[in-house]
């Protein structure tokens, strides 16, 4: 997404020229109201002008909605009291104004009586209608959904999530649709956000598919996922593609016929479906359906990629590697496929765990070349090389030991340096121990080399380095106490 240059506004703010900054940021927001940085600059300008200071929290909040990773924004405005826009100056109310659009909450469900009431209860105030497509429940899921005010439809399950979702899409009559799973709870602090962001982005053509923050309950911990698109306009006829891990795409052609922007917004969904007690059964289902998808289309890069990921998560590393290699190969011919960095990341890790480090190194090199801004790619690149360095250091240690062991047995005619089996191999072993982090062994070996008449330079310098490091560590530990 392209935003207008904001550096002049920042310069005014840094120089304390808040009125000038306010004037410029008002113009910027009239042009592009989905730019979170512009909203931050508006908040900072308002905060420094006494008669407008009370409205700064609203601008910070808007910025946070449009950039949910920026948690610092919430902390930054916590000291400011919130104020409604009822008495705001007309120009300010206009900046915050958003066209009114209608939104449907849609879901497919089966045997979700334990969670669907809470899910619909949380979503109801955020939308204009709720649609639930039941795919064959034998519990109270349909009746609970009706009690909560949802329109409930039945659809026979065909091992195809897209088919069920597209059936639901035929029932939606609002401007936008917001997809939620029956085990997800909308954060109560984000109730106003679905309609708000739908209004902000409604003018876009081609449309945008808004990503949400999926907060997965992993048992002892939670993990936020930012790659799930759930909110989009209905007037373009968008549909779902793929049997499972379905993706939103154009109505005709195929999933890759049109590329769309996927802005991230602060709609937080708390998800329990990845709890460790549930994940094994879900993985088995996913793998089964993904194999069916590949039978339908052997060149389906999306299904190959997800199959590799699910097999990896199931612990079937060799099978995962085969699937991930196939996904990586197919991705070369699909320019709009956006998950290649993830595929390569799983592939590198699976190869590393299998001990196939040469392959892992090759893939990690391809990964950082193709996606140079993807942090896990560089992390894996370094991890593989560190493991290879460790292996090489251990191989070096064994070689130095062998040099000492073979010396008494050698009776060839070629003369070699007699210090190799004496102090030279000991210093090399000490250097290796230091590299491996075993400083105790390193010191012992350096001292042994000294007794074997090693030159002072070969022993004193590394020993002094270790001594200085230990002193620094002692200082750090003392500070920590």
N, C-alpha and C positions, 0 to 999 in steps of 0.2 A: 504494500500500500504506500503510495507516494504522498508525503506531507509537504506543506510549504516550508521553506527555510525559516527557522525561528531564531537564528543567531542574533539579529538586531534587537529582538525583545530581551534576550538574555543579557546583552550588553547594557541595555537601559536598567534592568533590574540590578545588575552588579554595581552600576554607578549611582544607584539610589534615585533614578528618574522614573518613579513609579507611574505617574500620570502618562508619560510618554509610552511606557511599556504597556499600560492598559489600553491606550489608543491603538497600538499595533496589534495586540493580541485579540482585540475585538474584531478587527478586520480579518485576522487569520481564521478565527472561529466562524465567521460568516461564510468563509469559503469552504472550510472543512471542519465539521463539528465532531468527527470521530478521532481527532488527533489528541491522544492523552497528554502529550507534552504541552500542547497549547493550553489545555485545561489547567495543568500545573502552573504554568506561567500566569494564567488568569487568577488562580488562587493566590499566588505570591504577590501579585499586584494588588488585589483586593485587600489582602491581609495588612498591607502597609498604608492603606488609605483609610483613615478612621471611619468615615461615613459608610464605607463599603465592607469593612472588616468582617462584619457578622455573616456575610455571604460567602466568605472564603471556604468554609467547610463543604458547602454544596459543590464548589468547583473542584476541590480535592476529591470528593466522592465521585464526581463524574469522571475524573481522570483515572481513579482506581477501577471503576467499572470497565473502562476501556483498556486498562492495562492491569489485569488481576495479579500479575507476578510482582507488581510494585507494592509490596506490603508496607514499605516505608511510608507510603502516602497516608495510610490510616494512622500511623504513629505521629506523623507530622501535623495532622490536624486535630489530634485528640485534645489539645489544650484550648481549642476554639469552640465556643458554644454554637450548636446548630441553629439555623433560623430558616423558617419557611419563606417561600418566594412571594407570599401574598402581598407584601408591601414593597417589593423590590422595584427599582426604577424600570420603566418600560424596556429600555435597551437591554438590561440585564435579564429580565424575564424572557425577552425574545431570544437571547442567546441560549438560555436553558430550555426553551420551548421545543417540543418534539411532536411531530404529527401523530395523531391517534390511529393506531392500527389494531386490528383484532387478532387474537392468538388462540390456537387450539393446542391443548396438551393431548398428545396421542401416545398410545403404547400398545404393544402386543403382550399377552400374558397367558400363562397356563399354570394352574395350581399354585397361586401366589397369595392364598388367603392370609398367610402370616404377615405379609408386608404391604399389600396393595391398599389397604385402608389408610395407613399412615402416609403412603406415597401420594395418593390422591388428595388427602386432606392438606398436605403441604403445598401441592401444586394449585389447588382450586382458586385461591385468591389471586394467583399470578396470571390467570388465563380467562378467556371468555367462554370456552367450552372444553369438555374432556371426552375423548373417544378411547374406548378400550376394545381391542379385537381379541377375543378369547379363542385360543387355538386347540381347545379340547380339554378344558379343566374337568376334573371329577370331584372338586371340592367347592367351596363357597365363593370362589373368585368372582364369577359373574354377578351374583346377587349382591356382594359387597360393593362392587363397582357401581351397580345401579343405585344402591342406597346412598352412595357418595355423590350422585348426580351425573354420572358419566353415561354417555350413550354407548351401549354394549352391543357388539356384533360378533357372530360366530364365524370362524373360518377354519376349514380342515387343515391340519398340519401336514406339510409336504416336504419336511426337511429343507425348508427354504424360507429364511427370515425375510428376504426381500419381497417375496410373493405376499407374505402376510402384511408387511408394512405398506406395500403398494395398494393392497386392498383397503387398508385404513385410509390412505391418502385420498381414495375416491370418495370417502365420507366427509372429508374436511371441507368446511365452507368459509373459513376465516382467511384473513390476509396472510398470516404466517402460521407455521406449525412448529411446535416445540415437542421433541421426542424425549420421553423419559422411560426408563425401564421400571418394572414393578418393584425392584429392590433398591431404588434410588430415592433419596429424600432431598428436595430442594431446600437449601439453607434459608431459614426465615428472614435473614437480613437481605436476601436477594429477591424478595417477592416482587418488587417493582421493576426488576431488571429486564425480564423477557419482553414486556411491552415497550419499555424504554428503548432498548437497543434495536428492537424491530423497527420502531419509528425512526431512529437515527439512520439506520442503513436501508430503509425502505426504498429510497430513491435510486439505489444502485441498479445499473443495467449494463452488463450482465449481473445477475444477483450474487450476493455473498452468502456463504454458508458459515454461520457463526459457531465457533468452537466454544465449549464450556469447560469448566474445571471439574473433573471427575475425581473426587477424593475417595480412594479405595481403602477399605478397611482390610488390613492384612493380619489382623489378630493383635499382635503386640504393638503394631505400628500402623501408620497410614502413609499412602503414597499418592501424590497428585499427578493426574494424567491430563495433558493439555492437547491431545490430538483427536478429540472426539467432536465431530460436528453434529449439532442437534437442533439448531434453530434456523429456519430458512423460509423465504416467501413461497407462496403456493401458486402465484399467477404465472410462473414460468413452466409449470408442468414437470418439475423435477421429480425423479423417481429413484428408487433404490436398485442397486445392482449387486449380484453375488448371493450365493446361498447362505453364507454366514460371514460375520465381520463385514456386513453389507456397507456399501459406500453410496453416497448421494451423488447423482450425476444427471446428465441431460435426459430428456424423455425419449430421444431417438439416437440412432447410431450405436454407440456402446459407452461404457463408463468413461473412456478416454476421449470421447468425441469433442468435449469442451472442457477447458480448464477454468476453475473458479477460485476466487480469493476466499481464504478461511480465517477471518479475524478472530482473535481470542477475546472473549468478554467475561465479566465476572458473574457468571451463573454457576454457583457451586452446588454440585450434586454429591451427596454422601452415599457411597455405594458399598453394599455388603456382599456382593456377588463373588468377590475374590478372597473371601475369608478362607483360611487354610482348610477348614472343615468341608468346604464346598468345591474347592478348585479341582480336585482329582476327577470328580464326576463330570465337571464342566469340560475339562480338557479331553476326556474320552469322547464326549459328544462332539466337541469342536473338530477333533481329528477325523472322526467318522464322516461328518458332513463335508469337511474340506476335501477329503478323498473323493467324495461324490462330485464335488464341484470340479475337481481336476479331471474326473472321468467325462464330465460334460464338455470341458474345454482344456485339453492338455497344455495350452499356451496361456492359461490364466495366471499371470504373474502375481496378482493379488492373493489368490488361494495358495499358490506355491510358497509365497512369503509367509503367510500366516501359518501354513502347515509346518514350515520349518521352525517358526517361533514356538508353536504349541508342542511339537516334539521335543524341542530344547527344554521347555518348561517341564515336560513329563520325564525328562532324564534320558530320552532316547537319542543320545548325541550323534551316533553314526548316521541314523536316519535323518536327523535334523540337518546334518551337514549336507547330505545329498539334496534335500529339499531346498536348502538355502542357496546352494550353488546353482540349482536350476532357476530359482527366483532371480538371482543376480544376473544370470545369463539372459533370461527373458527381459529383464529391465533395460538392457541395452537398446532394445527396439521400441521402448515405450517412454517417450520423452517426458510425459506428464506423470509418470509413476513417482510418487514422492517419498516412498518408504525405503529406498535403497540404503540410506545410511543405517537405518535400524537393522535391515537384513544383514549388512556387512558386519555390524556390531555383534549380532548373535553368532554369525558365522565365525568370526575371529575367536570369540570366547569358547565356542564349541570345539574348534580345532585346538585351541590351547589346552582345554581340559583333556582332550584325547592325546595330547603330547605331540601333535603334528605342528610343531612350531615353525618349520620352514613354510608350510602352507599359510599358517596364521600370519606370518610376517608379510607374505606376498599380498594377502587379502587386505591387511591393515594398511599397506602402502597404497593399494588401489582406493581404499576408503578415504584417506586424507587427501588424495589427489582429486577425487570426485566431489567430496563434500568438506571443504577445508574449514568451514565454520562450525562443524558438528563436534562438540566437545568430546562425546564418548569415542569418536573415531580417533582422536589424538590420544586419549587415555589408553585405548586398546593398543595403539601404535607403540606407546611407551611401555605398556605392560609386557607385550610380547618380547620386546627387545631387552627388557630387564630380566625376563625369565631366561632368554638366550644367553645374556651376560652371566647369569648365575650358573647356567649349565657350562658355559665356557670356562668360568673361573674354577668350577669343580673339576673339569677336565684338565685344566692347567695344574691344579693341585696334584692330581694323580700322576701327571707327566713329570712334575718335579720330584715326586716320591720315587717314581720309576727310575729317573736318572740316578738317584742315590743308590737304589737297589741294584741296578745293572753294572755300576762301576766296578765292583770287585770281580764280576764275571767276565768283563770284557778283556779279550786277549788279542785283538786285531792289531794291524800294523800301523793304523792311523793314529797319530798322536792327538790328544785333546787336552783342553785346559784342565789340569788336575784339581782346580778349585771348584769345578762344577759339582762334584759329589760332596764337596765340603761346604764352605760358607756360601757359595753362590746359590746352590739349591735351597739352603736354609733361608737366605734372605728372600728368595723368590717365594718360598712357602709362607714366610712371614707377611710378605706383601699381599699374597692371596688371602690369608686369614684376615688381614686388615680390611681388604676389599669386601669380604664376606661378613664383616661386622664382629668377628671373634677377636677382640683386642687382647684378651688374656693370652690366647694362643700366639698371637702376633708378637707380643712382648717376650714371651718365653722363647720363641724361635729367633728373634733378633738377638737376645742375650746368648743363645746357643751359638749363633753365627759369630758373635764377638769372640767367644772362646775358641772358635775355629780360625781366628786371626782375620776376620772380615775387616776391611778398611773402616775407619771411623765414619767416613761420609756415608757408607752403605747402611750403617746401624744408627748412628746418633741422630741424623736428620729425621727419619721416620719415628724414632722413639720420642724425640722432642715434640713432634707433631701430635702424637698420641697423648703425651703428657699435657699439652696445651688444651686439647679437646676435653680431656677429663676434668681439667680445672674449670673450663667453661661450663661443662655439664653440672659440676658441683655447685657453681654459682647460680645456674638456672634452677636447680632443685631447691637451693636455699631460698631463692626469691619466691618460689611457688609455695613454700611452707609459710 
